[in-house]
C-alpha cells in the first residue's frame, strides 16, 4: 500500500514537473497517438506527426482522411481529431500552481472530440473552440465539434457527450446551453443556433469512429419516435379515400335513368299544337264579318216618303 502511494505521488509530481517545464519551454501539449497519418505545420516547416511530438503556440495540426490523432494539453484537456481535419492552436496560457489560465483553439474543418481540463474548471468561457460558424465553450464537460462546408447545409454541429458539466454554443448574438446528449447546428456564419431532435448521421459516424457508446436509451430516442408517426399516416389515408370514390360513382349511374321520363312529357305538348291550329281559323272568319257593306246603311231612302202627295185632295172643290 505504501508503495502504491509513493508511485502515485511520484506520478503526480512527474506530471506537474512536465507541465511546468513544458510551459517554460513554450510546449502546450503532446501528440499521444496517431492512427493513420497527420502533419504539423510550424511556421514554414511541416513534418509528420508521431508520438510524442510537442505542440506549441501557433501550430497547425492536420489529420488525413480515415485517420485519428490524439492530443493532450498540459492542463489535462484531451483532443481527438477524426478524418480530414485542421486544428490551429491560437492561444494558450495556464499556471499549474494557481490553476488560472485561458485557451483558444480553432477547428477550421473536420471533426474533433474535446474533453475539457483544468482551465475550464473555474469558468466555461476560459476554454474556447472557435470555428468559421461560431464558438463552443464549456466547463467540466465533453463534446464533439464538426465543421463541414456550408454548401452541404451542415455548417457547425456540436454534440454533448453526456459527461455532465456545461456546454455552450454561440454564433453571432445567439447562445445556447446544451442539455445532455443534445445536438445543435449552425448552418451559416453568425447564424442561429438550432436544436436538432436526433444526432445527424455525421455525428453518429464520428461517435462510432471514436468508439463512443451512446448513453441515451435507443428505444425512446429511436424506435418509438419512428414507429409512432409511421402507422398514423399509413392507416388514416387508406380507409378515407378508398370508400369515398367507390360510393360517389354508384349514385351517378342510378340518377341517369331519370332522363327517360322526359320523353312522355314531351308527347302531350305536340297534341296541344293541333288544338291551337283551329283557333287561328276562327279568328280569320270574324275578320271578314265586319265587311264594309255596313257603310251603305246611311241610305237616303227616307226622303222618298216625303213626297206624300197630300194635295191630291184637290177634287174637294167639287
Phi and psi in degrees as GROMACS dihedral restraints (atoms count N, CA, C in turn):
[ dihedral_restraints ]
;  ai    aj    ak    al  type     phi  dphi    fc
    3     4     5     6     1   -62.0    20    10
    4     5     6     7     1   -39.0    20    10
    6     7     8     9     1   -67.0    20    10
    7     8     9    10     1   -36.1    20    10
    9    10    11    12     1   -64.3    20    10
   10    11    12    13     1   -42.5    20    10
   12    13    14    15     1   -61.6    20    10
   13    14    15    16     1   -43.7    20    10
   15    16    17    18     1   -62.3    20    10
   16    17    18    19     1   -38.5    20    10
   18    19    20    21     1   -66.4    20    10
   19    20    21    22     1   -44.7    20    10
   21    22    23    24     1   -66.0    20    10
   22    23    24    25     1   -41.8    20    10
   24    25    26    27     1   -65.4    20    10
   25    26    27    28     1   -38.6    20    10
   27    28    29    30     1   -66.0    20    10
   28    29    30    31     1   -38.8    20    10
   30    31    32    33     1   -64.4    20    10
   31    32    33    34     1   -42.4    20    10
   33    34    35    36     1   -65.1    20    10
   34    35    36    37     1   -43.5    20    10
   36    37    38    39     1   -63.4    20    10
   37    38    39    40     1   -37.6    20    10
   39    40    41    42     1   -65.3    20    10
   40    41    42    43     1   -40.2    20    10
   42    43    44    45     1   -65.4    20    10
   43    44    45    46     1   -43.3    20    10
   45    46    47    48     1   -65.4    20    10
   46    47    48    49     1   -40.3    20    10
   48    49    50    51     1   -65.9    20    10
   49    50    51    52     1   -36.8    20    10
   51    52    53    54     1   -66.1    20    10
   52    53    54    55     1   -40.3    20    10
   54    55    56    57     1   -64.4    20    10
   55    56    57    58     1   -42.7    20    10
   57    58    59    60     1   -66.7    20    10
   58    59    60    61     1   -44.9    20    10
   60    61    62    63     1   -68.6    20    10
   61    62    63    64     1   -35.1    20    10
   63    64    65    66     1   -63.8    20    10
   64    65    66    67     1   -42.7    20    10
   66    67    68    69     1   -64.0    20    10
   67    68    69    70     1   -40.4    20    10
   69    70    71    72     1   -63.8    20    10
   70    71    72    73     1   -35.6    20    10
   72    73    74    75     1   -85.8    20    10
   73    74    75    76     1    -1.1    20    10
   75    76    77    78     1    81.3    20    10
   76    77    78    79     1    12.2    20    10
   78    79    80    81     1   -87.8    20    10
   79    80    81    82     1   126.5    20    10
   81    82    83    84     1   -94.3    20    10
   82    83    84    85     1   -19.1    20    10
   84    85    86    87     1   174.7    20    10
   85    86    87    88     1  -168.8    20    10
   87    88    89    90     1  -141.3    20    10
   88    89    90    91     1   158.0    20    10
   90    91    92    93     1   -82.7    20    10
   91    92    93    94     1   122.8    20    10
   93    94    95    96     1  -100.8    20    10
   94    95    96    97     1   -24.2    20    10
   96    97    98    99     1  -157.5    20    10
   97    98    99   100     1   145.0    20    10
   99   100   101   102     1  -133.4    20    10
  100   101   102   103     1   117.4    20    10
  102   103   104   105     1  -114.7    20    10
  103   104   105   106     1    99.2    20    10
  105   106   107   108     1   112.5    20    10
  106   107   108   109     1  -124.8    20    10
  108   109   110   111     1  -147.1    20    10
  109   110   111   112     1   150.4    20    10
  111   112   113   114     1  -157.1    20    10
  112   113   114   115     1   158.8    20    10
  114   115   116   117     1  -128.9    20    10
  115   116   117   118     1   156.2    20    10
  117   118   119   120     1  -126.3    20    10
  118   119   120   121     1   128.0    20    10
  120   121   122   123     1  -110.3    20    10
  121   122   123   124     1   123.5    20    10
  123   124   125   126     1  -129.5    20    10
  124   125   126   127     1   105.1    20    10
  126   127   128   129     1    68.0    20    10
  127   128   129   130     1  -123.4    20    10
  129   130   131   132     1   -95.0    20    10
  130   131   132   133     1     1.0    20    10
  132   133   134   135     1  -105.0    20    10
  133   134   135   136     1   146.7    20    10
  135   136   137   138     1  -139.3    20    10
  136   137   138   139     1   138.3    20    10
  138   139   140   141     1  -149.6    20    10
  139   140   141   142     1   161.9    20    10
  141   142   143   144     1   -72.6    20    10
  142   143   144   145     1   144.3    20    10
  144   145   146   147     1   -87.0    20    10
  145   146   147   148     1   141.7    20    10
  147   148   149   150     1  -157.2    20    10
  148   149   150   151     1   144.2    20    10
  150   151   152   153     1   -63.4    20    10
  151   152   153   154     1   141.1    20    10
  153   154   155   156     1  -105.3    20    10
  154   155   156   157     1    70.8    20    10
  156   157   158   159     1   -59.7    20    10
  157   158   159   160     1   138.7    20    10
  159   160   161   162     1   -78.0    20    10
  160   161   162   163     1   151.8    20    10
  162   163   164   165     1  -117.2    20    10
  163   164   165   166     1   132.3    20    10
  165   166   167   168     1  -128.6    20    10
  166   167   168   169     1   167.4    20    10
  168   169   170   171     1   -61.1    20    10
  169   170   171   172     1   132.7    20    10
  171   172   173   174     1    89.2    20    10
  172   173   174   175     1    -4.9    20    10
  174   175   176   177     1   -63.9    20    10
  175   176   177   178     1   143.4    20    10
  177   178   179   180     1  -112.8    20    10
  178   179   180   181     1   118.0    20    10
  180   181   182   183     1  -109.7    20    10
  181   182   183   184     1   129.1    20    10
  183   184   185   186     1  -126.9    20    10
  184   185   186   187     1   135.1    20    10
  186   187   188   189     1  -113.1    20    10
  187   188   189   190     1   147.4    20    10
  189   190   191   192     1   -90.4    20    10
  190   191   192   193     1   169.3    20    10
  192   193   194   195     1   -60.9    20    10
  193   194   195   196     1   134.3    20    10
  195   196   197   198     1    80.2    20    10
  196   197   198   199     1     5.8    20    10
  198   199   200   201     1  -107.0    20    10
  199   200   201   202     1   167.7    20    10
  201   202   203   204     1  -145.3    20    10
  202   203   204   205     1   129.9    20    10
  204   205   206   207     1  -115.7    20    10
  205   206   207   208     1   137.5    20    10
  207   208   209   210     1  -113.7    20    10
  208   209   210   211     1   130.2    20    10
  210   211   212   213     1  -124.4    20    10
  211   212   213   214     1   145.5    20    10
  213   214   215   216     1  -126.9    20    10
  214   215   216   217     1   123.7    20    10
  216   217   218   219     1   -93.2    20    10
  217   218   219   220     1   162.0    20    10
  219   220   221   222     1   -68.4    20    10
  220   221   222   223     1   -19.0    20    10
  222   223   224   225     1   -88.5    20    10
  223   224   225   226     1     3.0    20    10
  225   226   227   228     1    99.0    20    10
  226   227   228   229     1    -1.1    20    10
  228   229   230   231     1   -68.5    20    10
  229   230   231   232     1   136.4    20    10
  231   232   233   234     1  -114.3    20    10
  232   233   234   235     1   134.0    20    10
  234   235   236   237     1  -127.4    20    10
  235   236   237   238     1   142.1    20    10
  237   238   239   240     1  -133.9    20    10
  238   239   240   241     1   117.4    20    10
  240   241   242   243     1   -90.9    20    10
  241   242   243   244     1   136.2    20    10
  243   244   245   246     1  -123.6    20    10
  244   245   246   247     1   133.2    20    10
  246   247   248   249     1    66.9    20    10
  247   248   249   250     1  -156.8    20    10
  249   250   251   252     1   -75.8    20    10
  250   251   252   253     1    97.4    20    10
  252   253   254   255     1  -132.8    20    10
  253   254   255   256     1   153.6    20    10
  255   256   257   258     1  -133.2    20    10
  256   257   258   259     1   125.1    20    10
  258   259   260   261     1  -126.7    20    10
  259   260   261   262     1   137.3    20    10
  261   262   263   264     1  -119.4    20    10
  262   263   264   265     1   131.1    20    10
  264   265   266   267     1   -87.9    20    10
  265   266   267   268     1    95.4    20    10
  267   268   269   270     1   -79.3    20    10
  268   269   270   271     1   -47.5    20    10
  270   271   272   273     1  -151.9    20    10
  271   272   273   274     1   150.5    20    10
  273   274   275   276     1  -163.6    20    10
  274   275   276   277     1   127.5    20    10
  276   277   278   279     1  -151.3    20    10
  277   278   279   280     1   130.1    20    10
  279   280   281   282     1  -154.5    20    10
  280   281   282   283     1   136.2    20    10
  282   283   284   285     1  -109.2    20    10
  283   284   285   286     1   107.1    20    10
  285   286   287   288     1   -64.7    20    10
  286   287   288   289     1   -23.8    20    10
  288   289   290   291     1   -72.1    20    10
  289   290   291   292     1   -41.8    20    10
  291   292   293   294     1   -99.6    20    10
  292   293   294   295     1   -18.1    20    10
  294   295   296   297     1    80.2    20    10
  295   296   297   298     1     3.5    20    10
  297   298   299   300     1   -85.0    20    10
  298   299   300   301     1   147.5    20    10
  300   301   302   303     1   169.6    20    10
  301   302   303   304     1  -179.3    20    10
  303   304   305   306     1  -157.3    20    10
  304   305   306   307     1   156.8    20    10
  306   307   308   309     1  -151.7    20    10
  307   308   309   310     1   151.4    20    10
  309   310   311   312     1  -144.9    20    10
  310   311   312   313     1   123.6    20    10
  312   313   314   315     1  -115.4    20    10
  313   314   315   316     1   156.4    20    10
  315   316   317   318     1  -127.1    20    10
  316   317   318   319     1   116.4    20    10
  318   319   320   321     1   -91.6    20    10
  319   320   321   322     1   105.2    20    10
  321   322   323   324     1   -73.6    20    10
  322   323   324   325     1   -42.1    20    10
  324   325   326   327     1  -160.2    20    10
  325   326   327   328     1   161.8    20    10
  327   328   329   330     1    96.8    20    10
  328   329   330   331     1  -154.6    20    10
  330   331   332   333     1  -135.0    20    10
  331   332   333   334     1   144.8    20    10
  333   334   335   336     1  -148.3    20    10
  334   335   336   337     1   136.1    20    10
  336   337   338   339     1   -96.3    20    10
  337   338   339   340     1   137.2    20    10
  339   340   341   342     1  -124.9    20    10
  340   341   342   343     1   125.7    20    10
  342   343   344   345     1  -116.8    20    10
  343   344   345   346     1   107.5    20    10
  345   346   347   348     1   -68.7    20    10
  346   347   348   349     1   148.0    20    10
  348   349   350   351     1  -109.1    20    10
  349   350   351   352     1  -147.4    20    10
  351   352   353   354     1   -70.0    20    10
  352   353   354   355     1   -30.2    20    10
  354   355   356   357     1   -60.3    20    10
  355   356   357   358     1   -38.7    20    10
  357   358   359   360     1   -85.0    20    10
  358   359   360   361     1     3.3    20    10
  360   361   362   363     1   -69.3    20    10
  361   362   363   364     1   -38.5    20    10
  363   364   365   366     1   -80.5    20    10
  364   365   366   367     1   -36.8    20    10
  366   367   368   369     1  -153.9    20    10
  367   368   369   370     1   144.1    20    10
  369   370   371   372     1   -71.9    20    10
  370   371   372   373     1   -19.7    20    10
  372   373   374   375     1   -93.0    20    10
  373   374   375   376     1    11.6    20    10
  375   376   377   378     1   -88.6    20    10
  376   377   378   379     1   -19.2    20    10
  378   379   380   381     1  -121.2    20    10
  379   380   381   382     1   113.6    20    10
  381   382   383   384     1  -116.4    20    10
  382   383   384   385     1   137.4    20    10
  384   385   386   387     1  -113.6    20    10
  385   386   387   388     1   108.8    20    10
  387   388   389   390     1   -93.7    20    10
  388   389   390   391     1   149.5    20    10
  390   391   392   393     1  -139.7    20    10
  391   392   393   394     1   169.7    20    10
  393   394   395   396     1   -64.1    20    10
  394   395   396   397     1   -10.9    20    10
  396   397   398   399     1  -109.1    20    10
  397   398   399   400     1   -17.2    20    10
  399   400   401   402     1   165.9    20    10
  400   401   402   403     1  -154.9    20    10
  402   403   404   405     1  -137.9    20    10
  403   404   405   406     1   160.4    20    10
  405   406   407   408     1  -131.6    20    10
  406   407   408   409     1   134.4    20    10
  408   409   410   411     1  -140.8    20    10
  409   410   411   412     1   172.3    20    10
  411   412   413   414     1   179.7    20    10
  412   413   414   415     1  -176.5    20    10
  414   415   416   417     1  -149.7    20    10
  415   416   417   418     1   125.9    20    10
  417   418   419   420     1    51.0    20    10
  418   419   420   421     1    50.9    20    10
  420   421   422   423     1  -144.9    20    10
  421   422   423   424     1   173.8    20    10
  423   424   425   426     1  -138.0    20    10
  424   425   426   427     1   142.0    20    10
  426   427   428   429     1  -156.9    20    10
  427   428   429   430     1   167.2    20    10
  429   430   431   432     1  -115.4    20    10
  430   431   432   433     1   134.5    20    10
  432   433   434   435     1  -117.5    20    10
  433   434   435   436     1   129.7    20    10
  435   436   437   438     1  -126.2    20    10
  436   437   438   439     1   129.0    20    10
  438   439   440   441     1  -120.6    20    10
  439   440   441   442     1   116.6    20    10
  441   442   443   444     1  -121.4    20    10
  442   443   444   445     1   159.6    20    10
  444   445   446   447     1   -58.3    20    10
  445   446   447   448     1   143.6    20    10
  447   448   449   450     1   -66.1    20    10
  448   449   450   451     1   -22.3    20    10
  450   451   452   453     1   -64.4    20    10
  451   452   453   454     1   -24.4    20    10
  453   454   455   456     1   -83.8    20    10
  454   455   456   457     1    -4.3    20    10
  456   457   458   459     1    77.8    20    10
  457   458   459   460     1     6.0    20    10
  459   460   461   462     1   -89.5    20    10
  460   461   462   463     1   -52.1    20    10
  462   463   464   465     1    70.5    20    10
  463   464   465   466     1  -123.4    20    10
  465   466   467   468     1  -110.7    20    10
  466   467   468   469     1   130.2    20    10
  468   469   470   471     1  -117.4    20    10
  469   470   471   472     1   133.5    20    10
  471   472   473   474     1  -126.7    20    10
  472   473   474   475     1   128.5    20    10
  474   475   476   477     1  -128.1    20    10
  475   476   477   478     1   123.4    20    10
  477   478   479   480     1   -77.2    20    10
  478   479   480   481     1   133.3    20    10
  480   481   482   483     1   -92.0    20    10
  481   482   483   484     1     7.7    20    10
  483   484   485   486     1    73.0    20    10
  484   485   486   487     1    29.8    20    10
  486   487   488   489     1   -92.7    20    10
  487   488   489   490     1     8.6    20    10
  489   490   491   492     1    84.3    20    10
  490   491   492   493     1  -170.9    20    10
  492   493   494   495     1    74.6    20    10
  493   494   495   496     1  -159.2    20    10
  495   496   497   498     1  -126.1    20    10
  496   497   498   499     1   134.7    20    10
  498   499   500   501     1  -126.5    20    10
  499   500   501   502     1   123.5    20    10
  501   502   503   504     1  -122.6    20    10
  502   503   504   505     1   132.5    20    10
  504   505   506   507     1  -117.4    20    10
  505   506   507   508     1   134.1    20    10
  507   508   509   510     1  -134.0    20    10
  508   509   510   511     1   146.1    20    10
  510   511   512   513     1  -153.7    20    10
  511   512   513   514     1   120.7    20    10
  513   514   515   516     1    63.2    20    10
  514   515   516   517     1  -124.6    20    10
  516   517   518   519     1  -100.0    20    10
  517   518   519   520     1     7.5    20    10
  519   520   521   522     1  -104.0    20    10
  520   521   522   523     1   128.3    20    10
  522   523   524   525     1  -131.3    20    10
  523   524   525   526     1   150.0    20    10
  525   526   527   528     1  -149.1    20    10
  526   527   528   529     1   135.5    20    10
  528   529   530   531     1   -93.9    20    10
  529   530   531   532     1   127.5    20    10
  531   532   533   534     1   -80.5    20    10
  532   533   534   535     1   144.5    20    10
  534   535   536   537     1   -85.7    20    10
  535   536   537   538     1   172.3    20    10
  537   538   539   540     1   -61.7    20    10
  538   539   540   541     1   130.3    20    10
  540   541   542   543     1    64.7    20    10
  541   542   543   544     1    22.3    20    10
  543   544   545   546     1   -91.6    20    10
  544   545   546   547     1   151.9    20    10
  546   547   548   549     1  -124.0    20    10
  547   548   549   550     1   136.2    20    10
  549   550   551   552     1  -125.9    20    10
  550   551   552   553     1   160.8    20    10
  552   553   554   555     1  -137.0    20    10
  553   554   555   556     1   140.8    20    10
  555   556   557   558     1  -123.2    20    10
  556   557   558   559     1   108.2    20    10
  558   559   560   561     1   -86.6    20    10
  559   560   561   562     1   -11.1    20    10
  561   562   563   564     1  -147.9    20    10
  562   563   564   565     1   155.2    20    10
  564   565   566   567     1   -56.9    20    10
  565   566   567   568     1   133.0    20    10
  567   568   569   570     1    59.3    20    10
  568   569   570   571     1    23.8    20    10
  570   571   572   573     1   -86.5    20    10
  571   572   573   574     1   177.4    20    10
  573   574   575   576     1   -70.8    20    10
  574   575   576   577     1   154.1    20    10
  576   577   578   579     1   -91.4    20    10
  577   578   579   580     1   115.4    20    10
  579   580   581   582     1  -108.6    20    10
  580   581   582   583     1   131.2    20    10
  582   583   584   585     1   -84.8    20    10
  583   584   585   586     1   129.2    20    10
  585   586   587   588     1   -97.0    20    10
  586   587   588   589     1   146.8    20    10
  588   589   590   591     1   -69.4    20    10
  589   590   591   592     1   -47.4    20    10
  591   592   593   594     1  -126.0    20    10
  592   593   594   595     1   152.1    20    10
  594   595   596   597     1   -60.4    20    10
  595   596   597   598     1   132.7    20    10
  597   598   599   600     1   -70.1    20    10
  598   599   600   601     1   167.3    20    10
  600   601   602   603     1   -57.4    20    10
  601   602   603   604     1   -33.9    20    10
  603   604   605   606     1   -62.6    20    10
  604   605   606   607     1   -39.4    20    10
  606   607   608   609     1   -67.2    20    10
  607   608   609   610     1   -41.6    20    10
  609   610   611   612     1   -64.7    20    10
  610   611   612   613     1   -36.7    20    10
  612   613   614   615     1   -66.0    20    10
  613   614   615   616     1   -41.0    20    10
  615   616   617   618     1   -64.6    20    10
  616   617   618   619     1   -42.9    20    10
  618   619   620   621     1   -60.0    20    10
  619   620   621   622     1   -42.7    20    10
  621   622   623   624     1   -64.9    20    10
  622   623   624   625     1   -40.8    20    10
  624   625   626   627     1   -68.3    20    10
  625   626   627   628     1   -29.2    20    10
  627   628   629   630     1   -84.5    20    10
  628   629   630   631     1    -7.7    20    10
  630   631   632   633     1    74.2    20    10
  631   632   633   634     1    27.2    20    10
  633   634   635   636     1   -88.4    20    10
  634   635   636   637     1   128.2    20    10
  636   637   638   639     1   -93.1    20    10
  637   638   639   640     1   118.9    20    10
  639   640   641   642     1   -57.0    20    10
  640   641   642   643     1   141.7    20    10
  642   643   644   645     1   -91.3    20    10
  643   644   645   646     1   -16.0    20    10
  645   646   647   648     1   -74.5    20    10
  646   647   648   649     1   165.6    20    10
  648   649   650   651     1   -83.6    20    10
  649   650   651   652     1   112.8    20    10
  651   652   653   654     1   -66.0    20    10
  652   653   654   655     1   -26.1    20    10
  654   655   656   657     1   -66.2    20    10
  655   656   657   658     1   -42.9    20    10
  657   658   659   660     1   -74.1    20    10
  658   659   660   661     1   -43.6    20    10
  660   661   662   663     1   -77.0    20    10
  661   662   663   664     1   -30.5    20    10
  663   664   665   666     1  -113.8    20    10
  664   665   666   667     1   -65.7    20    10
  666   667   668   669     1   -65.5    20    10
  667   668   669   670     1   -47.0    20    10
  669   670   671   672     1   -64.4    20    10
  670   671   672   673     1   -41.4    20    10
  672   673   674   675     1   -66.9    20    10
  673   674   675   676     1   -32.7    20    10
  675   676   677   678     1   -79.8    20    10
  676   677   678   679     1   -40.1    20    10
  678   679   680   681     1   -72.4    20    10
  679   680   681   682     1   -31.6    20    10
  681   682   683   684     1   -66.4    20    10
  682   683   684   685     1   -48.0    20    10
  684   685   686   687     1   -72.0    20    10
  685   686   687   688     1   -29.3    20    10
  687   688   689   690     1   -65.7    20    10
  688   689   690   691     1   -43.4    20    10
  690   691   692   693     1   -69.1    20    10
  691   692   693   694     1   -34.6    20    10
  693   694   695   696     1   -63.1    20    10
  694   695   696   697     1   -48.1    20    10
  696   697   698   699     1   -70.8    20    10
  697   698   699   700     1   -25.4    20    10
  699   700   701   702     1   -77.3    20    10
  700   701   702   703     1   -34.1    20    10
  702   703   704   705     1   -82.7    20    10
  703   704   705   706     1   -41.9    20    10
  705   706   707   708     1   -66.5    20    10
  706   707   708   709     1   -40.8    20    10
  708   709   710   711     1   -70.8    20    10
  709   710   711   712     1   -35.3    20    10
  711   712   713   714     1   -67.1    20    10
  712   713   714   715     1   -45.9    20    10
  714   715   716   717     1   -70.7    20    10
  715   716   717   718     1   -32.8    20    10
  717   718   719   720     1   -72.0    20    10
  718   719   720   721     1   -51.9    20    10
  720   721   722   723     1   -70.8    20    10
  721   722   723   724     1   -32.6    20    10
  723   724   725   726     1   -65.2    20    10
  724   725   726   727     1   -45.1    20    10
  726   727   728   729     1   -70.8    20    10
  727   728   729   730     1   -34.1    20    10
  729   730   731   732     1   -63.9    20    10
  730   731   732   733     1   -43.6    20    10
  732   733   734   735     1   -69.1    20    10
  733   734   735   736     1   -33.9    20    10
  735   736   737   738     1   -69.1    20    10
  736   737   738   739     1   -38.8    20    10
  738   739   740   741     1   -75.4    20    10
  739   740   741   742     1   -34.3    20    10
  741   742   743   744     1   -66.6    20    10
  742   743   744   745     1   -40.3    20    10
  744   745   746   747     1   -69.6    20    10
  745   746   747   748     1   -30.5    20    10
  747   748   749   750     1   -61.7    20    10
  748   749   750   751     1   -43.3    20    10
  750   751   752   753     1   -68.7    20    10
  751   752   753   754     1   -20.3    20    10
  753   754   755   756     1   -60.7    20    10
  754   755   756   757     1   -56.4    20    10
  756   757   758   759     1   -63.9    20    10
  757   758   759   760     1   -31.4    20    10
  759   760   761   762     1   -65.1    20    10
  760   761   762   763     1   -30.4    20    10
  762   763   764   765     1   -78.6    20    10
  763   764   765   766     1   -14.9    20    10
  765   766   767   768     1   -66.2    20    10
  766   767   768   769     1   -32.1    20    10
  768   769   770   771     1   -61.8    20    10
  769   770   771   772     1   -19.5    20    10
  771   772   773   774     1   -56.7    20    10
  772   773   774   775     1   -32.2    20    10
  774   775   776   777     1   -62.4    20    10
  775   776   777   778     1   -17.9    20    10
  777   778   779   780     1   -64.6    20    10
  778   779   780   781     1   -38.5    20    10
  780   781   782   783     1   -61.7    20    10
  781   782   783   784     1   -32.0    20    10
  783   784   785   786     1   -55.7    20    10
  784   785   786   787     1   -34.1    20    10
  786   787   788   789     1   -55.8    20    10
  787   788   789   790     1   -46.3    20    10
  789   790   791   792     1   -61.2    20    10
  790   791   792   793     1   -32.6    20    10
  792   793   794   795     1   -66.2    20    10
  793   794   795   796     1   -25.7    20    10
  795   796   797   798     1   -78.5    20    10
  796   797   798   799     1   -30.2    20    10
  798   799   800   801     1   -63.5    20    10
  799   800   801   802     1   -39.2    20    10
  801   802   803   804     1   -65.7    20    10
  802   803   804   805     1   -29.4    20    10
  804   805   806   807     1   -62.1    20    10
  805   806   807   808     1   -42.4    20    10
  807   808   809   810     1   -64.6    20    10
  808   809   810   811     1   -29.5    20    10
  810   811   812   813     1   -63.8    20    10
  811   812   813   814     1   -31.3    20    10
  813   814   815   816     1   -73.0    20    10
  814   815   816   817     1   -23.6    20    10
  816   817   818   819     1   -61.2    20    10
  817   818   819   820     1   -46.0    20    10
  819   820   821   822     1   -63.4    20    10
  820   821   822   823     1   -33.6    20    10
  822   823   824   825     1   -62.1    20    10
  823   824   825   826     1   -27.9    20    10
  825   826   827   828     1   -76.2    20    10
  826   827   828   829     1   -23.5    20    10
  828   829   830   831     1   -66.8    20    10
  829   830   831   832     1   -40.7    20    10
  831   832   833   834     1   -63.4    20    10
  832   833   834   835     1   -29.7    20    10
  834   835   836   837     1   -58.4    20    10
  835   836   837   838     1   -40.4    20    10
  837   838   839   840     1   -66.2    20    10
  838   839   840   841     1   -30.9    20    10
  840   841   842   843     1   -65.8    20    10
  841   842   843   844     1   -40.6    20    10
  843   844   845   846     1   -65.8    20    10
  844   845   846   847     1   -36.7    20    10
  846   847   848   849     1   -67.7    20    10
  847   848   849   850     1   -25.3    20    10
  849   850   851   852     1   -75.2    20    10
  850   851   852   853     1   -36.2    20    10
  852   853   854   855     1   -65.8    20    10
  853   854   855   856     1   -41.7    20    10
  855   856   857   858     1   -66.3    20    10
  856   857   858   859     1   -25.7    20    10
  858   859   860   861     1   -63.4    20    10
  859   860   861   862     1   -39.2    20    10
  861   862   863   864     1   -74.4    20    10
  862   863   864   865     1   -22.8    20    10
  864   865   866   867     1   -56.0    20    10
  865   866   867   868     1   -42.5    20    10
  867   868   869   870     1   -75.5    20    10
  868   869   870   871     1    58.0    20    10
  870   871   872   873     1   -68.2    20    10
  871   872   873   874     1   155.8    20    10
  873   874   875   876     1   -72.2    20    10
  874   875   876   877     1     1.1    20    10
  876   877   878   879     1   -63.5    20    10
  877   878   879   880     1   -19.6    20    10
  879   880   881   882     1   -68.6    20    10
  880   881   882   883     1   -26.0    20    10
  882   883   884   885     1   -60.9    20    10
  883   884   885   886     1   -34.2    20    10
  885   886   887   888     1   -70.2    20    10
  886   887   888   889     1     1.6    20    10
  888   889   890   891     1   -53.7    20    10
  889   890   891   892     1   -35.6    20    10
  891   892   893   894     1   -71.7    20    10
  892   893   894   895     1    53.4    20    10
  894   895   896   897     1   -72.4    20    10
  895   896   897   898     1   131.0    20    10
  897   898   899   900     1   -81.0    20    10
  898   899   900   901     1    42.8    20    10
  900   901   902   903     1   -71.9    20    10
  901   902   903   904     1   -13.5    20    10
  903   904   905   906     1   -67.6    20    10
  904   905   906   907     1   -36.6    20    10
  906   907   908   909     1   -60.0    20    10
  907   908   909   910     1   -33.1    20    10
  909   910   911   912     1   -54.2    20    10
  910   911   912   913     1   -37.5    20    10
  912   913   914   915     1   -63.1    20    10
  913   914   915   916     1   -22.8    20    10
  915   916   917   918     1   -59.3    20    10
  916   917   918   919     1   -36.7    20    10
  918   919   920   921     1   -73.8    20    10
  919   920   921   922     1    51.8    20    10
  921   922   923   924     1   -72.1    20    10
  922   923   924   925     1   111.6    20    10
  924   925   926   927     1   -79.1    20    10
  925   926   927   928     1    70.0    20    10
  927   928   929   930     1   -60.8    20    10
  928   929   930   931     1   -28.2    20    10
  930   931   932   933     1   -68.7    20    10
  931   932   933   934     1     6.6    20    10
  933   934   935   936     1   -66.2    20    10
  934   935   936   937     1    -7.7    20    10
  936   937   938   939     1   -77.4    20    10
  937   938   939   940     1    18.0    20    10
  939   940   941   942     1   -60.4    20    10
  940   941   942   943     1   -34.3    20    10
  942   943   944   945     1   -63.6    20    10
  943   944   945   946     1     0.7    20    10
  945   946   947   948     1   -59.7    20    10
  946   947   948   949     1   -30.4    20    10
  948   949   950   951     1   -63.7    20    10
  949   950   951   952     1   -13.7    20    10
